[in-house]
Amino acid sequence: MKMKGTSIIVLLLIFFCLPVYTFAQESPLSKLDSIADEALQMTKVGRLEEAKMLLNYFSEEFENVTVEEKMFSMDELRILTVAHDDALQSVTNSAISNEQRVNSVTTFRLVLDALSSKHQPLWTEMEDPIMGAFQQVKEAAHNKNSEAYHDHLNAFLNKYNIIQPSIKLDIPIEKVQQLDARITFIDRYRQDMMESTDAMKELTQLETELEKLFDGVTEDEADPSLWWVIISTGSIIILTLSYVGWKKYRGEEENKTERLKD
C-alpha cells in the first residue's frame, strides 16, 4: 500500500512538472540573442573584426532559424534588418566615433531582445540614463543656459535613439508616434523653445510621456512561465499534503477499527 501511495505522488510530480519543463525549453532565438550580445561585447572592447564576423554569422544563423517558419511580421523584420545593417556598417566604418559604433550595435542588440523577450525587455534598463539626461535638459532650459541646453538635448536624443527602434516592437504604434512627434518638435524648434515662455510646459509634458513609456512596460515584469512554475509548484505541494493527510487519516481509522475488534 505504501509503494502504491509513493507511485501516485511520483506520477503527480511528473504530470505537473512536464508543463514547467516545456516552458523552460530554450527558445530558437536564444542562440541569435547570444551572438548579438557577443558582437556588442566585442564592439565595446574595440575588437571590430570579431564583431563584424559575429554580425555576419548572425545573418546566416537568422536565415536558418526563420527560413522554415514565419516568426516575425514584416514590420518586425524591417526593424531588425535596419538595425542589423546599421550595426554592421558601424563596425566597418573607421570614420565614426567609437561611441556611435557602440550605440549602433547596442540598438541592434536591444531590438533582437525586444523580439525574443517574453517579459521585461532590456531597453527598459535605459530608463535611468535617458531620464537623467532629460533632467539636465530641463535644468538648462530653466536656467536659460542656451549652450548647455543644446548639449544636453543632443545627449538625450542620442540615448533615446538607441531604444527608439525597440520601443516600436513593444509599445502600441500610436503611442510611439505621439512620443516621437513631441521629441521631433522640441528638437526642430530648439532655439525657439529657449525663448518661449511655454518651453517648460512642453518639456514637462514630454517628461510625463517618457515616464509613461517606461512605467507601461515595467508594470508587469513577471515572466508568465514564472507564474506557471509558482502555480504548478503550489498545486504539487497541496496535492501531496492532501494525499499524505488522507493516508494518515485512513491509517488512524484502520487502527481504531483494529483496536475495537480486539
C-alpha positions, 0 to 999 in steps of 0.5 A, a space after each residue: 500500500 505504501 509503494 502504491 501511495 509513493 507511485 501516485 505522488 511520483 506520477 503527480 510530480 511528473 504530470 505537473 512538472 512536464 508543463 514547467 519543463 516545456 516552458 523552460 525549453 530554450 527558445 530558437 532565438 536564444 542562440 541569435 540573442 547570444 551572438 548579438 550580445 557577443 558582437 556588442 561585447 566585442 564592439 565595446 572592447 574595440 575588437 571590430 573584426 570579431 564583431 563584424 564576423 559575429 554580425 555576419 554569422 548572425 545573418 546566416 544563423 537568422 536565415 536558418 532559424 526563420 527560413 522554415 517558419 514565419 516568426 516575425 511580421 514584416 514590420 518586425 523584420 524591417 526593424 531588425 534588418 535596419 538595425 542589423 545593417 546599421 550595426 554592421 556598417 558601424 563596425 566597418 566604418 573607421 570614420 565614426 566615433 567609437 561611441 556611435 559604433 557602440 550605440 549602433 550595435 547596442 540598438 541592434 542588440 536591444 531590438 533582437 531582445 525586444 523580439 525574443 523577450 517574453 517579459 521585461 525587455 532590456 531597453 527598459 534598463 535605459 530608463 535611468 540614463 535617458 531620464 537623467 539626461 532629460 533632467 539636465 535638459 530641463 535644468 538648462 532650459 530653466 536656467 536659460 543656459 542656451 549652450 548647455 541646453 543644446 548639449 544636453 538635448 543632443 545627449 538625450 536624443 542620442 540615448 533615446 535613439 538607441 531604444 527608439 527602434 525597440 520601443 516600436 516592437 513593444 509599445 502600441 504604434 500610436 503611442 510611439 508616434 505621439 512620443 516621437 512627434 513631441 521629441 521631433 518638435 522640441 528638437 526642430 524648434 530648439 532655439 525657439 523653445 529657449 525663448 518661449 515662455 511655454 518651453 517648460 510646459 512642453 518639456 514637462 509634458 514630454 517628461 510625463 510621456 517618457 515616464 509613461 513609456 517606461 512605467 507601461 512596460 515595467 508594470 508587469 515584469 513577471 515572466 508568465 512561465 514564472 507564474 506557471 512554475 509558482 502555480 504548478 509548484 503550489 498545486 504539487 505541494 497541496 496535492 501531496 499534503 492532501 494525499 499524505 493527510 488522507 493516508 494518515 487519516 485512513 491509517 488512524 481509522 484502520 487502527 481504531 477499527 483494529 483496536 475495537 475488534 480486539 
